[in-house]
């Protein structure tokens, strides 16, 4: 098996550290949202159009809401 990227490894580690069923998925979603944050993915973020960044943050917030719902079950 090939080595995973640090981003993918962070998501997998989050999934593996929480063994409570839906909590595993919630932890993985949170890690994915964290790893996909604009600050981690875009070089020269200060020069990227602000509405793009806002849209990306909105999408990540949706992932966080899904994780919240899963943890609440």
FIDOLO-463328 format. One record per residue: residue in one letter; x, y, z of N, C-alpha, C in turn. Coordinates in Angstrom, 2 decimals. Layout:
N
NODE;A;X;Y;Z;X;Y;Z;X;Y;Z .
...
REM end
This chain:
73
NODE;X;0.84;-1.17;0.00;0.00;0.00;0.00;0.89;1.24;0.00 .
NODE;X;0.50;2.24;-0.78;1.30;3.46;-0.85;1.05;4.31;0.39 .
NODE;X;2.01;5.18;0.67;1.89;6.07;1.82;0.82;7.13;1.54 .
NODE;X;0.04;7.43;2.56;-1.02;8.42;2.43;-0.46;9.84;2.56 .
NODE;X;-1.14;10.77;1.95;-0.77;12.17;2.12;-1.05;12.56;3.56 .
NODE;X;-0.40;13.61;4.07;-0.68;14.06;5.44;-2.16;14.42;5.64 .
NODE;X;-2.77;14.99;4.62;-4.19;15.35;4.71;-5.05;14.12;4.90 .
NODE;X;-4.85;13.12;4.06;-5.63;11.89;4.14;-5.34;11.16;5.44 .
NODE;X;-4.08;11.15;5.87;-3.71;10.48;7.12;-4.40;11.14;8.31 .
NODE;X;-4.52;12.46;8.31;-5.19;13.17;9.41;-6.66;12.75;9.51 .
NODE;X;-7.32;12.61;8.36;-8.72;12.19;8.36;-8.84;10.75;8.85 .
NODE;X;-7.98;9.88;8.37;-8.01;8.48;8.79;-7.71;8.35;10.28 .
NODE;X;-6.75;9.10;10.78;-6.42;9.06;12.21;-7.61;9.51;13.05 .
NODE;X;-8.29;10.56;12.61;-9.46;11.04;13.35;-10.54;9.97;13.39 .
NODE;X;-10.74;9.29;12.28;-11.73;8.22;12.22;-11.37;7.09;13.18 .
NODE;X;-10.11;6.73;13.20;-9.68;5.58;14.01;-9.66;5.87;15.51 .
NODE;X;-9.50;7.13;15.90;-9.39;7.43;17.33;-10.73;7.52;18.03 .
NODE;X;-11.82;7.55;17.30;-13.15;7.65;17.89;-13.93;6.41;17.48 .
NODE;X;-14.16;5.53;18.42;-14.78;4.24;18.10;-16.23;4.16;18.54 .
NODE;X;-16.99;5.23;18.34;-18.38;5.22;18.81;-19.37;5.26;17.66 .
NODE;X;-19.15;4.48;16.65;-20.10;4.41;15.54;-20.16;5.70;14.75 .
NODE;X;-21.27;6.41;14.91;-21.43;7.66;14.17;-20.40;8.70;14.58 .
NODE;X;-19.88;8.59;15.79;-18.82;9.50;16.23;-17.57;9.37;15.38 .
NODE;X;-17.31;8.16;14.88;-16.16;7.95;13.99;-16.32;8.78;12.72 .
NODE;X;-17.49;8.72;12.15;-17.75;9.46;10.92;-17.72;10.96;11.19 .
NODE;X;-18.28;11.38;12.31;-18.26;12.81;12.66;-16.83;13.30;12.82 .
NODE;X;-15.99;12.53;13.48;-14.60;12.92;13.67;-13.87;13.01;12.33 .
NODE;X;-14.14;12.07;11.45;-13.51;12.09;10.13;-13.98;13.30;9.32 .
NODE;X;-15.27;13.62;9.39;-15.78;14.80;8.68;-15.14;16.07;9.20 .
NODE;X;-15.00;16.18;10.51;-14.37;17.37;11.08;-12.92;17.48;10.63 .
NODE;X;-12.22;16.37;10.62;-10.83;16.39;10.17;-10.74;16.76;8.70 .
NODE;X;-11.67;16.25;7.90;-11.68;16.60;6.47;-11.92;18.09;6.28 .
NODE;X;-12.87;18.64;7.03;-13.14;20.07;6.93;-11.92;20.88;7.35 .
NODE;X;-11.27;20.44;8.42;-10.08;21.14;8.89;-8.96;21.08;7.85 .
NODE;X;-8.76;19.93;7.25;-7.69;19.77;6.27;-7.98;20.51;4.98 .
NODE;X;-9.27;20.72;4.67;-9.65;21.40;3.43;-9.75;22.92;3.61 .
NODE;X;-9.51;23.41;4.79;-9.63;24.85;5.06;-8.80;25.65;4.05 .
NODE;X;-9.33;26.77;3.59;-8.64;27.57;2.57;-7.20;27.91;2.96 .
NODE;X;-7.00;28.18;4.24;-5.67;28.56;4.69;-4.64;27.46;4.47 .
NODE;X;-5.10;26.21;4.43;-4.19;25.08;4.24;-4.05;24.69;2.77 .
NODE;X;-4.98;25.12;1.92;-5.00;24.64;0.55;-4.58;25.66;-0.50 .
NODE;X;-4.67;26.94;-0.19;-4.44;27.97;-1.19;-3.17;28.76;-0.89 .
NODE;X;-2.27;28.76;-1.84;-1.08;29.58;-1.70;-1.46;31.04;-1.90 .
NODE;X;-0.76;31.93;-1.26;-1.03;33.36;-1.38;-2.50;33.67;-1.16 .
NODE;X;-3.04;33.15;-0.06;-4.47;33.28;0.20;-4.91;34.74;0.22 .
NODE;X;-4.04;35.65;0.56;-4.41;37.07;0.60;-4.81;37.58;-0.77 .
NODE;X;-4.41;36.88;-1.83;-4.69;37.35;-3.18;-5.87;36.63;-3.84 .
NODE;X;-6.48;35.67;-3.14;-7.61;34.93;-3.69;-8.88;35.75;-3.48 .
NODE;X;-9.78;35.73;-4.43;-11.03;36.49;-4.35;-11.81;36.10;-3.10 .
NODE;X;-12.22;37.09;-2.34;-12.85;36.86;-1.04;-14.15;36.05;-1.13 .
NODE;X;-14.95;36.22;-2.18;-16.21;35.46;-2.26;-15.93;33.97;-2.43 .
NODE;X;-14.82;33.63;-3.08;-14.45;32.22;-3.20;-14.14;31.64;-1.83 .
NODE;X;-13.38;32.38;-1.06;-13.02;31.94;0.28;-14.27;31.80;1.15 .
NODE;X;-15.16;32.79;1.06;-16.40;32.72;1.84;-17.23;31.49;1.45 .
NODE;X;-17.31;31.20;0.17;-18.04;30.03;-0.28;-17.42;28.74;0.22 .
NODE;X;-16.13;28.68;0.21;-15.44;27.49;0.70;-15.68;27.32;2.20 .
NODE;X;-15.63;28.41;2.93;-15.90;28.34;4.37;-17.35;27.91;4.63 .
NODE;X;-18.28;28.38;3.82;-19.68;27.96;3.96;-19.82;26.45;3.75 .
NODE;X;-19.13;25.93;2.76;-19.17;24.49;2.48;-18.59;23.71;3.65 .
NODE;X;-17.50;24.20;4.21;-16.90;23.52;5.35;-17.83;23.59;6.56 .
NODE;X;-18.53;24.68;6.72;-19.48;24.80;7.82;-20.59;23.76;7.68 .
NODE;X;-21.02;23.48;6.46;-22.03;22.44;6.23;-21.52;21.08;6.68 .
NODE;X;-20.26;20.79;6.41;-19.67;19.53;6.87;-19.67;19.48;8.39 .
NODE;X;-19.34;20.60;9.03;-19.36;20.65;10.49;-20.76;20.40;11.04 .
NODE;X;-21.78;20.94;10.39;-23.17;20.74;10.84;-23.54;19.26;10.74 .
NODE;X;-23.13;18.60;9.68;-23.38;17.17;9.53;-22.71;16.41;10.67 .
NODE;X;-21.47;16.76;10.96;-20.74;16.10;12.06;-21.45;16.33;13.39 .
NODE;X;-21.94;17.55;13.62;-22.68;17.84;14.86;-23.90;16.95;14.99 .
NODE;X;-24.65;16.81;13.89;-25.84;15.97;13.92;-25.51;14.51;14.19 .
NODE;X;-24.43;14.03;13.59;-24.02;12.64;13.83;-23.62;12.42;15.28 .
NODE;X;-22.91;13.37;15.85;-22.49;13.23;17.25;-23.67;13.31;18.20 .
NODE;X;-24.70;14.05;17.83;-25.87;14.21;18.70;-26.74;12.96;18.75 .
NODE;X;-26.57;12.05;17.81;-27.40;10.83;17.77;-27.05;9.88;18.89 .
REM end
